[in-house]
Amino acid sequence: MGAMDGRVAVVTGGNSGIGLETAVGLARLGAVTVLACRNAEKADRAAEEVRQRAGTDQVHVVRLDLADLASVQTCAKEVGGRFDRLDVLVNNAGGIWSCRHTTAQGFEQTFAVNHLGPFLLTRLLAEHLVRSAPSRVVNVSSFGHHFAVAGMRFGDLQTERGYVALEAYGRSKLANILFARELSRRLAGRGVTANAAHPGPVRSGFGMDGDLRGISGWGNRVVRNFEISSESGARTSIYLASSPDVDGRGGGYYARCRPGHMSRHARSGAEASRLWQVSEELLAGAGFPAPPLPG
């Protein structure tokens, strides 16, 4: 019997890197594992790899493009329709881009893909998480949240006044922590815990598909020589998704399966509350209102 037998876990970006290894780890523990990915062909190949490595047929694929909120809605509807419960949601997918891009709804891509899309997906699936409680949400953040030295910069969330890739990325990773903390606070007593994970400097495909150019791309290639494996990087996500050590413990930030050091901004309850409100306003303004949390 596995520790997660009968439970359903959704892993976004589960077709490669940390996401793939997280999916393998959860499947090995007995979870019905769902890979939510943008590229269906890559997702199908990844699902077969997970099945082979974990020795289970309980691996499924749903399509998810976090750069399009319509796709986020469709994904949530499909998950809710295909599975009668949801025990774990791992918001793993994300990216970093050298130049400023915008999404289908006109949002700056780093903020939208790394935070706004996962925020909507989680809100759409919150009812399923509450119904399946005790359940867990894991946001894959990063030590890079310390790069956001000025916090969320609410006056320029779309980074229209000068785009710097690492700063935009850092703010999105800060948003992952703030969202986890506020979600855990708002769902207190409902059996849903939310935490953020720093996977460590992982040697994966992150930033290697032409997303980073120039000095940032060169630097990304150089540091790969000093990075850890994706399997090692997935350990904290798997720990937060499955370990009894964190039963009922939410609002944390973990690195190497231990509480990590959050920046001053990441510890701010006021910043977390404001990000929640602003995120709701942005989604509503784009025509994709987040449903209220289950009462």
Secondary structure, DSSP 8 states (H G I E B T S, - for coil): --TTTT-EEEEETTTSHHHHHHHHHHHHTT-EEEEEES-HHHHHHHHHHHHHHHT-S-EEEEE--TT-HHHHHHHHHHHHHH-S---EEEE------SS--B-TTS-BHHHIIIIIHHHHHHHHHHHHHHHT-SEEEEEE--GGGGG-TTTT-GGGTT--S---HHHHHHHHHHHHHHHHHHHHHHTTTTTEEEEEEE--SB-SSTTTTTTS-HHHHHHHHHHGGG-B-HHHHTHHHHHHHH-GGGTT--S-EEETTEE----TTTT-HHHHHHHHHHHHHHHHHTT--------
